[in-house]
Amino acid sequence: MATDSAGVSGPASGADAARDLQDRIGRFARLLFVVSATLMVPSHLIDLVRLHSVMYAPVPYLLGFAALFVVWRRCRGSAMSKGSLQTLDAGVTILTCCAWATFGYFRHGIPFPVGLGMILALTHTLISRSVLVPSTFRRTLWISAVCA
């Protein structure tokens, strides 16, 4: 481990840095997977009990949910190159934000606005990524801009 001028320690070599990035992307995907599952499953159960059916078929949402699970599990596997990790990071973040942005598209005839939920989900995703995944300001900015 190397320590920078601010006293923050981190991996010193390229291989260690890539493995650390892989672990952090895995943590990011796991966090979002668990949080979205915690919100999605009870929501569908409530719809099922109250309405005797699920109100909508959130295919893009389920694709984002599945992508998070796949990335989480893949990051627990063998080491990946830094380029692959950066592509995976940007891809899963953008795909997930696109999935969250479809909340309102499939919820026709509901008595409440879903715009706030979409904004909160996007914000939670982007803030979680910026906290958990080490990245330059410029990279975080372009990924966030594409997601928004």
Phi, psi and omega in degrees: 000136177252153180242131179274184184294339179272359179085012180268128180264151179199176181296140184271317186268165180298319180293318178294321179295319179294319179293322177296317177299318179298316178298319182290322176295321176298318177296319178300311180296319179296316179302309182294324178298312182294316180295315181292325176294320180297329179271324185285314185298308178298324179299315179291323178295319178297315177301318182296317181288315185285319186250355183063021173193161175276134188295335184205162177252096187276069184303310178298323178298316179294326176294317176297318178299314179294321179298319178298317180296315181296316180295317178302310182292323180293322181290344175277353184270209183294160183296145179241160179286159181298321178297318177297320180294319179294322176294316179298317179300306181296317182298311182291326178293313181293315179299317180295315179296323176297320178296316180295328181291347180269005180312308186284336184296323184262358184255071179276141175075023178265151186278006181224151179285143181256359182303319180296318178299320178295315181296316179297319180295316178296315180297315178300317180296312184290322178291319178300317179296316183291334178278317188271329186254117179294132184200158176285161178302315183298317180294316178298320180297313184289323177295317179295321180294319178295320180293325183282000000 
